[in-house]
Amino acid sequence: MKIAEKVYAWVMDTFIAPNGCEVAKVVTENGVTVYVDTSIPKDAMQALHAKMKRHLMSLLDPSIPEANAELERLRQAD
């Protein structure tokens, strides 16, 4: 098995859900586990990510130093 395949297998595990859909289990760097239907188009996932990021940023108060630091981190992540 190639190194890239080993890393992919470690980061993402796929399985068939009871409804017959292929699902990917992804664990983020922060330890958050996400289950994603693999049939969802990449463009739709990117749009959802952008929408969630905008919503998160709207909830942060820039007058609080910790929140301001997180806002800057999110802005630079683009």
Residue pairs with C-beta under 8 A, 6 or more apart in sequence:
1 9
11 26
11 27
12 24
12 25
12 26
13 24
13 25
14 22
14 23
14 24
14 25
14 38
15 22
15 23
15 25
16 22
16 23
17 23
17 37
21 37
21 38
21 39
22 37
22 38
22 39
23 35
23 36
23 37
23 38
24 35
24 36
24 38
25 33
25 34
25 35
26 33
26 34
26 35
26 36
27 33
27 34
28 34
36 45
53 74
53 77
56 74
57 71
57 74
57 75
60 67
60 68
60 70
60 71
61 67
62 68
62 71
